[in-house]
Amino acid sequence: MAMDAGEIERLIKDGIPDAVVRIEDLRGDGDHYAAHVESRTFQGRSRVQQHQMVYQALRGRMGDQLHALALRTTIPAGD
């Protein structure tokens, strides 16, 4: 079962409340997405830890309902 981009965005924002999230459906199939997540909570964390935070926010849907997610995390400029 595929996920919709709005659901991915909602889950990430629920798990990382200050996040600015942009989702792109890469193939138009609802199964392959790119996500850019920007959050101050990433400050001081490694890239791996940042990605783990996003995957945790997705509540186990990665690899099940969500097949592929190209993930980019950033900290807001000036922070």
PyMOL Python script that loads the backbone (N, CA, C, O; Angstrom):
from pymol import cmd

cmd.read_pdbstr("""\
ATOM      1  N   MET A   1       0.842  -1.173   0.000  1.00  0.00           N
ATOM      2  CA  MET A   1       0.000   0.000   0.000  1.00  0.00           C
ATOM      3  C   MET A   1       0.891   1.240   0.000  1.00  0.00           C
ATOM      4  O   MET A   1       1.763   1.369   0.860  1.00  0.00           O
ATOM      5  N   ALA A   2       0.690   2.140  -0.934  1.00  0.00           N
ATOM      6  CA  ALA A   2       1.484   3.356  -1.073  1.00  0.00           C
ATOM      7  C   ALA A   2       1.018   4.424  -0.083  1.00  0.00           C
ATOM      8  O   ALA A   2      -0.115   4.400   0.399  1.00  0.00           O
ATOM      9  N   MET A   3       1.919   5.356   0.205  1.00  0.00           N
ATOM     10  CA  MET A   3       1.591   6.495   1.065  1.00  0.00           C
ATOM     11  C   MET A   3       1.449   7.744   0.221  1.00  0.00           C
ATOM     12  O   MET A   3       2.057   7.861  -0.843  1.00  0.00           O
ATOM     13  N   ASP A   4       0.661   8.653   0.690  1.00  0.00           N
ATOM     14  CA  ASP A   4       0.509   9.931   0.000  1.00  0.00           C
ATOM     15  C   ASP A   4       1.460  10.959   0.624  1.00  0.00           C
ATOM     16  O   ASP A   4       1.772  10.885   1.812  1.00  0.00           O
ATOM     17  N   ALA A   5       1.910  11.905  -0.178  1.00  0.00           N
ATOM     18  CA  ALA A   5       2.901  12.897   0.250  1.00  0.00           C
ATOM     19  C   ALA A   5       2.421  13.682   1.468  1.00  0.00           C
ATOM     20  O   ALA A   5       3.218  14.010   2.348  1.00  0.00           O
ATOM     21  N   GLY A   6       1.147  13.979   1.524  1.00  0.00           N
ATOM     22  CA  GLY A   6       0.592  14.711   2.661  1.00  0.00           C
ATOM     23  C   GLY A   6       0.721  13.945   3.961  1.00  0.00           C
ATOM     24  O   GLY A   6       0.976  14.538   5.009  1.00  0.00           O
ATOM     25  N   GLU A   7       0.548  12.639   3.906  1.00  0.00           N
ATOM     26  CA  GLU A   7       0.685  11.795   5.094  1.00  0.00           C
ATOM     27  C   GLU A   7       2.139  11.762   5.559  1.00  0.00           C
ATOM     28  O   GLU A   7       2.402  11.816   6.760  1.00  0.00           O
ATOM     29  N   ILE A   8       3.074  11.676   4.632  1.00  0.00           N
ATOM     30  CA  ILE A   8       4.497  11.690   4.993  1.00  0.00           C
ATOM     31  C   ILE A   8       4.833  13.006   5.683  1.00  0.00           C
ATOM     32  O   ILE A   8       5.478  13.019   6.731  1.00  0.00           O
ATOM     33  N   GLU A   9       4.394  14.105   5.092  1.00  0.00           N
ATOM     34  CA  GLU A   9       4.650  15.422   5.678  1.00  0.00           C
ATOM     35  C   GLU A   9       4.038  15.530   7.068  1.00  0.00           C
ATOM     36  O   GLU A   9       4.685  16.028   7.989  1.00  0.00           O
ATOM     37  N   ARG A  10       2.814  15.077   7.231  1.00  0.00           N
ATOM     38  CA  ARG A  10       2.130  15.144   8.533  1.00  0.00           C
ATOM     39  C   ARG A  10       2.881  14.356   9.596  1.00  0.00           C
ATOM     40  O   ARG A  10       3.078  14.841  10.710  1.00  0.00           O
ATOM     41  N   LEU A  11       3.302  13.137   9.254  1.00  0.00           N
ATOM     42  CA  LEU A  11       4.019  12.305  10.217  1.00  0.00           C
ATOM     43  C   LEU A  11       5.338  12.958  10.649  1.00  0.00           C
ATOM     44  O   LEU A  11       5.680  12.959  11.832  1.00  0.00           O
ATOM     45  N   ILE A  12       6.064  13.505   9.690  1.00  0.00           N
ATOM     46  CA  ILE A  12       7.338  14.145  10.020  1.00  0.00           C
ATOM     47  C   ILE A  12       7.099  15.366  10.903  1.00  0.00           C
ATOM     48  O   ILE A  12       7.811  15.570  11.885  1.00  0.00           O
ATOM     49  N   LYS A  13       6.100  16.180  10.559  1.00  0.00           N
ATOM     50  CA  LYS A  13       5.813  17.368  11.366  1.00  0.00           C
ATOM     51  C   LYS A  13       5.291  17.003  12.751  1.00  0.00           C
ATOM     52  O   LYS A  13       5.553  17.720  13.716  1.00  0.00           O
ATOM     53  N   ASP A  14       4.560  15.907  12.861  1.00  0.00           N
ATOM     54  CA  ASP A  14       4.109  15.447  14.180  1.00  0.00           C
ATOM     55  C   ASP A  14       5.306  15.038  15.038  1.00  0.00           C
ATOM     56  O   ASP A  14       5.337  15.309  16.238  1.00  0.00           O
ATOM     57  N   GLY A  15       6.288  14.384  14.418  1.00  0.00           N
ATOM     58  CA  GLY A  15       7.458  13.900  15.149  1.00  0.00           C
ATOM     59  C   GLY A  15       8.520  14.955  15.375  1.00  0.00           C
ATOM     60  O   GLY A  15       9.274  14.878  16.344  1.00  0.00           O
ATOM     61  N   ILE A  16       8.589  15.945  14.488  1.00  0.00           N
ATOM     62  CA  ILE A  16       9.567  17.035  14.583  1.00  0.00           C
ATOM     63  C   ILE A  16       8.780  18.331  14.377  1.00  0.00           C
ATOM     64  O   ILE A  16       8.744  18.866  13.269  1.00  0.00           O
ATOM     65  N   PRO A  17       8.153  18.835  15.440  1.00  0.00           N
ATOM     66  CA  PRO A  17       7.190  19.934  15.307  1.00  0.00           C
ATOM     67  C   PRO A  17       7.690  21.211  14.625  1.00  0.00           C
ATOM     68  O   PRO A  17       6.894  21.905  13.991  1.00  0.00           O
ATOM     69  N   ASP A  18       8.972  21.541  14.733  1.00  0.00           N
ATOM     70  CA  ASP A  18       9.447  22.781  14.103  1.00  0.00           C
ATOM     71  C   ASP A  18       9.914  22.569  12.668  1.00  0.00           C
ATOM     72  O   ASP A  18      10.419  23.498  12.037  1.00  0.00           O
ATOM     73  N   ALA A  19       9.753  21.370  12.152  1.00  0.00           N
ATOM     74  CA  ALA A  19      10.278  21.031  10.823  1.00  0.00           C
ATOM     75  C   ALA A  19       9.554  21.760   9.699  1.00  0.00           C
ATOM     76  O   ALA A  19       8.337  21.944   9.720  1.00  0.00           O
ATOM     77  N   VAL A  20      10.350  22.162   8.724  1.00  0.00           N
ATOM     78  CA  VAL A  20       9.833  22.637   7.443  1.00  0.00           C
ATOM     79  C   VAL A  20      10.083  21.480   6.488  1.00  0.00           C
ATOM     80  O   VAL A  20      11.226  21.064   6.296  1.00  0.00           O
ATOM     81  N   VAL A  21       9.018  20.961   5.889  1.00  0.00           N
ATOM     82  CA  VAL A  21       9.108  19.722   5.109  1.00  0.00           C
ATOM     83  C   VAL A  21       8.652  19.964   3.671  1.00  0.00           C
ATOM     84  O   VAL A  21       7.608  20.567   3.424  1.00  0.00           O
ATOM     85  N   ARG A  22       9.457  19.481   2.738  1.00  0.00           N
ATOM     86  CA  ARG A  22       9.070  19.494   1.317  1.00  0.00           C
ATOM     87  C   ARG A  22       9.166  18.053   0.810  1.00  0.00           C
ATOM     88  O   ARG A  22      10.198  17.397   0.953  1.00  0.00           O
ATOM     89  N   ILE A  23       8.086  17.582   0.223  1.00  0.00           N
ATOM     90  CA  ILE A  23       8.020  16.214  -0.291  1.00  0.00           C
ATOM     91  C   ILE A  23       7.824  16.262  -1.801  1.00  0.00           C
ATOM     92  O   ILE A  23       7.029  17.052  -2.310  1.00  0.00           O
ATOM     93  N   GLU A  24       8.554  15.413  -2.506  1.00  0.00           N
ATOM     94  CA  GLU A  24       8.413  15.296  -3.960  1.00  0.00           C
ATOM     95  C   GLU A  24       8.195  13.831  -4.311  1.00  0.00           C
ATOM     96  O   GLU A  24       8.969  12.969  -3.896  1.00  0.00           O
ATOM     97  N   ASP A  25       7.145  13.545  -5.072  1.00  0.00           N
ATOM     98  CA  ASP A  25       6.884  12.196  -5.568  1.00  0.00           C
ATOM     99  C   ASP A  25       7.747  12.011  -6.821  1.00  0.00           C
ATOM    100  O   ASP A  25       7.448  12.579  -7.871  1.00  0.00           O
ATOM    101  N   LEU A  26       8.797  11.229  -6.711  1.00  0.00           N
ATOM    102  CA  LEU A  26       9.799  11.126  -7.768  1.00  0.00           C
ATOM    103  C   LEU A  26       9.313  10.434  -9.036  1.00  0.00           C
ATOM    104  O   LEU A  26       9.755  10.768 -10.135  1.00  0.00           O
ATOM    105  N   ARG A  27       8.410   9.478  -8.887  1.00  0.00           N
ATOM    106  CA  ARG A  27       7.944   8.714 -10.045  1.00  0.00           C
ATOM    107  C   ARG A  27       6.458   8.872 -10.319  1.00  0.00           C
ATOM    108  O   ARG A  27       5.949   8.356 -11.314  1.00  0.00           O
ATOM    109  N   GLY A  28       5.771   9.573  -9.455  1.00  0.00           N
ATOM    110  CA  GLY A  28       4.329   9.715  -9.614  1.00  0.00           C
ATOM    111  C   GLY A  28       3.564   8.461  -9.244  1.00  0.00           C
ATOM    112  O   GLY A  28       2.388   8.317  -9.578  1.00  0.00           O
ATOM    113  N   ASP A  29       4.247   7.543  -8.543  1.00  0.00           N
ATOM    114  CA  ASP A  29       3.619   6.271  -8.187  1.00  0.00           C
ATOM    115  C   ASP A  29       3.224   6.168  -6.714  1.00  0.00           C
ATOM    116  O   ASP A  29       2.699   5.143  -6.280  1.00  0.00           O
ATOM    117  N   GLY A  30       3.479   7.239  -5.940  1.00  0.00           N
ATOM    118  CA  GLY A  30       3.147   7.202  -4.516  1.00  0.00           C
ATOM    119  C   GLY A  30       4.014   6.237  -3.744  1.00  0.00           C
ATOM    120  O   GLY A  30       3.652   5.842  -2.636  1.00  0.00           O
ATOM    121  N   ASP A  31       5.139   5.849  -4.292  1.00  0.00           N
ATOM    122  CA  ASP A  31       5.994   4.850  -3.658  1.00  0.00           C
ATOM    123  C   ASP A  31       7.458   5.283  -3.564  1.00  0.00           C
ATOM    124  O   ASP A  31       8.221   4.701  -2.794  1.00  0.00           O
ATOM    125  N   HIS A  32       7.856   6.290  -4.332  1.00  0.00           N
ATOM    126  CA  HIS A  32       9.246   6.753  -4.352  1.00  0.00           C
ATOM    127  C   HIS A  32       9.254   8.269  -4.161  1.00  0.00           C
ATOM    128  O   HIS A  32       8.856   9.023  -5.050  1.00  0.00           O
ATOM    129  N   TYR A  33       9.710   8.696  -2.997  1.00  0.00           N
ATOM    130  CA  TYR A  33       9.665  10.105  -2.642  1.00  0.00           C
ATOM    131  C   TYR A  33      11.050  10.657  -2.323  1.00  0.00           C
ATOM    132  O   TYR A  33      11.976   9.915  -1.995  1.00  0.00           O
ATOM    133  N   ALA A  34      11.167  11.967  -2.429  1.00  0.00           N
ATOM    134  CA  ALA A  34      12.310  12.707  -1.902  1.00  0.00           C
ATOM    135  C   ALA A  34      11.748  13.649  -0.842  1.00  0.00           C
ATOM    136  O   ALA A  34      10.692  14.253  -1.032  1.00  0.00           O
ATOM    137  N   ALA A  35      12.454  13.765   0.264  1.00  0.00           N
ATOM    138  CA  ALA A  35      12.022  14.666   1.332  1.00  0.00           C
ATOM    139  C   ALA A  35      13.184  15.551   1.745  1.00  0.00           C
ATOM    140  O   ALA A  35      14.306  15.082   1.935  1.00  0.00           O
ATOM    141  N   HIS A  36      12.897  16.833   1.880  1.00  0.00           N
ATOM    142  CA  HIS A  36      13.850  17.774   2.451  1.00  0.00           C
ATOM    143  C   HIS A  36      13.240  18.230   3.767  1.00  0.00           C
ATOM    144  O   HIS A  36      12.135  18.773   3.798  1.00  0.00           O
ATOM    145  N   VAL A  37      13.970  18.004   4.852  1.00  0.00           N
ATOM    146  CA  VAL A  37      13.478  18.342   6.181  1.00  0.00           C
ATOM    147  C   VAL A  37      14.475  19.294   6.830  1.00  0.00           C
ATOM    148  O   VAL A  37      15.655  18.978   6.983  1.00  0.00           O
ATOM    149  N   GLU A  38      13.977  20.457   7.206  1.00  0.00           N
ATOM    150  CA  GLU A  38      14.813  21.474   7.854  1.00  0.00           C
ATOM    151  C   GLU A  38      14.292  21.682   9.268  1.00  0.00           C
ATOM    152  O   GLU A  38      13.098  21.898   9.472  1.00  0.00           O
ATOM    153  N   SER A  39      15.200  21.613  10.250  1.00  0.00           N
ATOM    154  CA  SER A  39      14.770  21.760  11.638  1.00  0.00           C
ATOM    155  C   SER A  39      15.928  22.214  12.525  1.00  0.00           C
ATOM    156  O   SER A  39      17.073  21.799  12.342  1.00  0.00           O
ATOM    157  N   ARG A  40      15.609  23.062  13.472  1.00  0.00           N
ATOM    158  CA  ARG A  40      16.606  23.480  14.468  1.00  0.00           C
ATOM    159  C   ARG A  40      16.978  22.320  15.387  1.00  0.00           C
ATOM    160  O   ARG A  40      18.075  22.311  15.944  1.00  0.00           O
ATOM    161  N   THR A  41      16.099  21.354  15.555  1.00  0.00           N
ATOM    162  CA  THR A  41      16.397  20.229  16.444  1.00  0.00           C
ATOM    163  C   THR A  41      17.529  19.359  15.908  1.00  0.00           C
ATOM    164  O   THR A  41      18.053  18.517  16.637  1.00  0.00           O
ATOM    165  N   PHE A  42      17.913  19.546  14.653  1.00  0.00           N
ATOM    166  CA  PHE A  42      19.039  18.804  14.092  1.00  0.00           C
ATOM    167  C   PHE A  42      20.385  19.365  14.554  1.00  0.00           C
ATOM    168  O   PHE A  42      21.416  18.706  14.417  1.00  0.00           O
ATOM    169  N   GLN A  43      20.372  20.583  15.101  1.00  0.00           N
ATOM    170  CA  GLN A  43      21.596  21.232  15.549  1.00  0.00           C
ATOM    171  C   GLN A  43      22.368  20.324  16.512  1.00  0.00           C
ATOM    172  O   GLN A  43      21.801  19.802  17.472  1.00  0.00           O
ATOM    173  N   GLY A  44      23.662  20.141  16.247  1.00  0.00           N
ATOM    174  CA  GLY A  44      24.522  19.344  17.115  1.00  0.00           C
ATOM    175  C   GLY A  44      24.419  17.844  16.910  1.00  0.00           C
ATOM    176  O   GLY A  44      25.091  17.077  17.600  1.00  0.00           O
ATOM    177  N   ARG A  45      23.589  17.420  15.976  1.00  0.00           N
ATOM    178  CA  ARG A  45      23.421  15.986  15.706  1.00  0.00           C
ATOM    179  C   ARG A  45      24.102  15.640  14.384  1.00  0.00           C
ATOM    180  O   ARG A  45      24.163  16.460  13.468  1.00  0.00           O
ATOM    181  N   SER A  46      24.605  14.431  14.303  1.00  0.00           N
ATOM    182  CA  SER A  46      25.225  13.970  13.060  1.00  0.00           C
ATOM    183  C   SER A  46      24.151  13.764  12.002  1.00  0.00           C
ATOM    184  O   SER A  46      22.963  13.692  12.319  1.00  0.00           O
ATOM    185  N   ARG A  47      24.566  13.669  10.752  1.00  0.00           N
ATOM    186  CA  ARG A  47      23.627  13.419   9.649  1.00  0.00           C
ATOM    187  C   ARG A  47      22.866  12.112   9.898  1.00  0.00           C
ATOM    188  O   ARG A  47      21.661  12.038   9.660  1.00  0.00           O
ATOM    189  N   VAL A  48      23.563  11.098  10.371  1.00  0.00           N
ATOM    190  CA  VAL A  48      22.907   9.813  10.663  1.00  0.00           C
ATOM    191  C   VAL A  48      21.836   9.997  11.736  1.00  0.00           C
ATOM    192  O   VAL A  48      20.735   9.464  11.599  1.00  0.00           O
ATOM    193  N   GLN A  49      22.137  10.731  12.786  1.00  0.00           N
ATOM    194  CA  GLN A  49      21.158  10.972  13.842  1.00  0.00           C
ATOM    195  C   GLN A  49      19.963  11.774  13.322  1.00  0.00           C
ATOM    196  O   GLN A  49      18.824  11.513  13.712  1.00  0.00           O
ATOM    197  N   GLN A  50      20.218  12.745  12.447  1.00  0.00           N
ATOM    198  CA  GLN A  50      19.135  13.522  11.861  1.00  0.00           C
ATOM    199  C   GLN A  50      18.203  12.621  11.062  1.00  0.00           C
ATOM    200  O   GLN A  50      16.982  12.715  11.186  1.00  0.00           O
ATOM    201  N   HIS A  51      18.781  11.751  10.245  1.00  0.00           N
ATOM    202  CA  HIS A  51      17.969  10.837   9.431  1.00  0.00           C
ATOM    203  C   HIS A  51      17.208   9.865  10.328  1.00  0.00           C
ATOM    204  O   HIS A  51      16.057   9.535  10.044  1.00  0.00           O
ATOM    205  N   GLN A  52      17.835   9.407  11.397  1.00  0.00           N
ATOM    206  CA  GLN A  52      17.150   8.510  12.327  1.00  0.00           C
ATOM    207  C   GLN A  52      15.937   9.189  12.946  1.00  0.00           C
ATOM    208  O   GLN A  52      14.908   8.550  13.165  1.00  0.00           O
ATOM    209  N   MET A  53      16.055  10.485  13.229  1.00  0.00           N
ATOM    210  CA  MET A  53      14.915  11.232  13.780  1.00  0.00           C
ATOM    211  C   MET A  53      13.750  11.251  12.796  1.00  0.00           C
ATOM    212  O   MET A  53      12.594  11.091  13.189  1.00  0.00           O
ATOM    213  N   VAL A  54      14.057  11.447  11.523  1.00  0.00           N
ATOM    214  CA  VAL A  54      12.998  11.468  10.505  1.00  0.00           C
ATOM    215  C   VAL A  54      12.380  10.082  10.375  1.00  0.00           C
ATOM    216  O   VAL A  54      11.156   9.957  10.340  1.00  0.00           O
ATOM    217  N   TYR A  55      13.206   9.036  10.303  1.00  0.00           N
ATOM    218  CA  TYR A  55      12.673   7.680  10.185  1.00  0.00           C
ATOM    219  C   TYR A  55      11.817   7.319  11.395  1.00  0.00           C
ATOM    220  O   TYR A  55      10.792   6.651  11.256  1.00  0.00           O
ATOM    221  N   GLN A  56      12.238   7.761  12.586  1.00  0.00           N
ATOM    222  CA  GLN A  56      11.452   7.505  13.791  1.00  0.00           C
ATOM    223  C   GLN A  56      10.090   8.202  13.694  1.00  0.00           C
ATOM    224  O   GLN A  56       9.072   7.648  14.110  1.00  0.00           O
ATOM    225  N   ALA A  57      10.082   9.415  13.143  1.00  0.00           N
ATOM    226  CA  ALA A  57       8.826  10.156  12.984  1.00  0.00           C
ATOM    227  C   ALA A  57       7.867   9.434  12.030  1.00  0.00           C
ATOM    228  O   ALA A  57       6.650   9.590  12.131  1.00  0.00           O
ATOM    229  N   LEU A  58       8.422   8.648  11.108  1.00  0.00           N
ATOM    230  CA  LEU A  58       7.581   7.915  10.147  1.00  0.00           C
ATOM    231  C   LEU A  58       6.945   6.669  10.755  1.00  0.00           C
ATOM    232  O   LEU A  58       6.176   5.977  10.088  1.00  0.00           O
ATOM    233  N   ARG A  59       7.256   6.383  12.001  1.00  0.00           N
ATOM    234  CA  ARG A  59       6.596   5.333  12.794  1.00  0.00           C
ATOM    235  C   ARG A  59       6.546   3.970  12.114  1.00  0.00           C
ATOM    236  O   ARG A  59       5.489   3.344  12.036  1.00  0.00           O
ATOM    237  N   GLY A  60       7.685   3.520  11.629  1.00  0.00           N
ATOM    238  CA  GLY A  60       7.770   2.167  11.086  1.00  0.00           C
ATOM    239  C   GLY A  60       7.214   1.979   9.689  1.00  0.00           C
ATOM    240  O   GLY A  60       7.155   0.851   9.200  1.00  0.00           O
ATOM    241  N   ARG A  61       6.807   3.044   9.040  1.00  0.00           N
ATOM    242  CA  ARG A  61       6.236   2.903   7.698  1.00  0.00           C
ATOM    243  C   ARG A  61       7.299   2.770   6.606  1.00  0.00           C
ATOM    244  O   ARG A  61       7.001   2.316   5.501  1.00  0.00           O
ATOM    245  N   MET A  62       8.527   3.163   6.912  1.00  0.00           N
ATOM    246  CA  MET A  62       9.621   3.049   5.940  1.00  0.00           C
ATOM    247  C   MET A  62       9.882   1.576   5.647  1.00  0.00           C
ATOM    248  O   MET A  62      10.065   0.778   6.566  1.00  0.00           O
ATOM    249  N   GLY A  63       9.898   1.221   4.372  1.00  0.00           N
ATOM    250  CA  GLY A  63      10.116  -0.159   3.974  1.00  0.00           C
ATOM    251  C   GLY A  63       8.835  -0.972   3.910  1.00  0.00           C
ATOM    252  O   GLY A  63       8.828  -2.075   3.364  1.00  0.00           O
ATOM    253  N   ASP A  64       7.756  -0.443   4.457  1.00  0.00           N
ATOM    254  CA  ASP A  64       6.468  -1.139   4.424  1.00  0.00           C
ATOM    255  C   ASP A  64       5.526  -0.349   3.513  1.00  0.00           C
ATOM    256  O   ASP A  64       5.386  -0.679   2.335  1.00  0.00           O
ATOM    257  N   GLN A  65       4.895   0.667   4.036  1.00  0.00           N
ATOM    258  CA  GLN A  65       4.003   1.507   3.232  1.00  0.00           C
ATOM    259  C   GLN A  65       4.785   2.467   2.351  1.00  0.00           C
ATOM    260  O   GLN A  65       4.310   2.882   1.294  1.00  0.00           O
ATOM    261  N   LEU A  66       5.977   2.815   2.790  1.00  0.00           N
ATOM    262  CA  LEU A  66       6.823   3.752   2.054  1.00  0.00           C
ATOM    263  C   LEU A  66       8.048   2.993   1.565  1.00  0.00           C
ATOM    264  O   LEU A  66       8.910   2.618   2.359  1.00  0.00           O
ATOM    265  N   HIS A  67       8.123   2.769   0.270  1.00  0.00           N
ATOM    266  CA  HIS A  67       9.168   1.930  -0.308  1.00  0.00           C
ATOM    267  C   HIS A  67      10.526   2.618  -0.356  1.00  0.00           C
ATOM    268  O   HIS A  67      11.526   2.031   0.057  1.00  0.00           O
ATOM    269  N   ALA A  68      10.580   3.859  -0.854  1.00  0.00           N
ATOM    270  CA  ALA A  68      11.859   4.545  -1.029  1.00  0.00           C
ATOM    271  C   ALA A  68      11.726   6.021  -0.683  1.00  0.00           C
ATOM    272  O   ALA A  68      10.780   6.688  -1.100  1.00  0.00           O
ATOM    273  N   LEU A  69      12.693   6.520   0.089  1.00  0.00           N
ATOM    274  CA  LEU A  69      12.697   7.916   0.479  1.00  0.00           C
ATOM    275  C   LEU A  69      14.117   8.460   0.388  1.00  0.00           C
ATOM    276  O   LEU A  69      14.988   8.084   1.173  1.00  0.00           O
ATOM    277  N   ALA A  70      14.341   9.343  -0.572  1.00  0.00           N
ATOM    278  CA  ALA A  70      15.619  10.061  -0.649  1.00  0.00           C
ATOM    279  C   ALA A  70      15.517  11.203   0.331  1.00  0.00           C
ATOM    280  O   ALA A  70      14.667  12.080   0.175  1.00  0.00           O
ATOM    281  N   LEU A  71      16.372  11.209   1.344  1.00  0.00           N
ATOM    282  CA  LEU A  71      16.230  12.122   2.465  1.00  0.00           C
ATOM    283  C   LEU A  71      17.378  13.123   2.518  1.00  0.00           C
ATOM    284  O   LEU A  71      18.550  12.756   2.425  1.00  0.00           O
ATOM    285  N   ARG A  72      17.017  14.392   2.670  1.00  0.00           N
ATOM    286  CA  ARG A  72      17.996  15.454   2.871  1.00  0.00           C
ATOM    287  C   ARG A  72      17.566  16.238   4.106  1.00  0.00           C
ATOM    288  O   ARG A  72      16.438  16.723   4.181  1.00  0.00           O
ATOM    289  N   THR A  73      18.462  16.356   5.061  1.00  0.00           N
ATOM    290  CA  THR A  73      18.165  17.119   6.272  1.00  0.00           C
ATOM    291  C   THR A  73      19.107  18.304   6.374  1.00  0.00           C
ATOM    292  O   THR A  73      20.284  18.213   6.024  1.00  0.00           O
ATOM    293  N   THR A  74      18.571  19.422   6.859  1.00  0.00           N
ATOM    294  CA  THR A  74      19.377  20.629   7.034  1.00  0.00           C
ATOM    295  C   THR A  74      18.936  21.375   8.295  1.00  0.00           C
ATOM    296  O   THR A  74      17.853  21.159   8.840  1.00  0.00           O
ATOM    297  N   ILE A  75      19.829  22.259   8.725  1.00  0.00           N
ATOM    298  CA  ILE A  75      19.554  23.158   9.834  1.00  0.00           C
ATOM    299  C   ILE A  75      19.288  24.530   9.224  1.00  0.00           C
ATOM    300  O   ILE A  75      19.988  24.915   8.288  1.00  0.00           O
ATOM    301  N   PRO A  76      18.298  25.286   9.720  1.00  0.00           N
ATOM    302  CA  PRO A  76      18.019  26.594   9.143  1.00  0.00           C
ATOM    303  C   PRO A  76      19.261  27.493   9.128  1.00  0.00           C
ATOM    304  O   PRO A  76      20.067  27.461  10.058  1.00  0.00           O
ATOM    305  N   ALA A  77      19.406  28.277   8.091  1.00  0.00           N
ATOM    306  CA  ALA A  77      20.532  29.194   7.970  1.00  0.00           C
ATOM    307  C   ALA A  77      20.562  30.152   9.157  1.00  0.00           C
ATOM    308  O   ALA A  77      19.526  30.605   9.644  1.00  0.00           O
ATOM    309  N   GLY A  78      21.762  30.440   9.602  1.00  0.00           N
ATOM    310  CA  GLY A  78      21.914  31.361  10.716  1.00  0.00           C
ATOM    311  C   GLY A  78      21.889  30.689  12.070  1.00  0.00           C
ATOM    312  O   GLY A  78      22.059  31.351  13.094  1.00  0.00           O
ATOM    313  N   ASP A  79      21.678  29.377  12.093  1.00  0.00           N
ATOM    314  CA  ASP A  79      21.655  28.637  13.366  1.00  0.00           C
ATOM    315  C   ASP A  79      22.944  27.865  13.543  1.00  0.00           C
ATOM    316  O   ASP A  79      23.118  27.179  14.551  1.00  0.00           O
TER     317      ASP A  79
END
""", "prot")
cmd.dss("prot")
cmd.show_as("cartoon", "prot")
cmd.util.cbc("prot")
cmd.orient("prot")
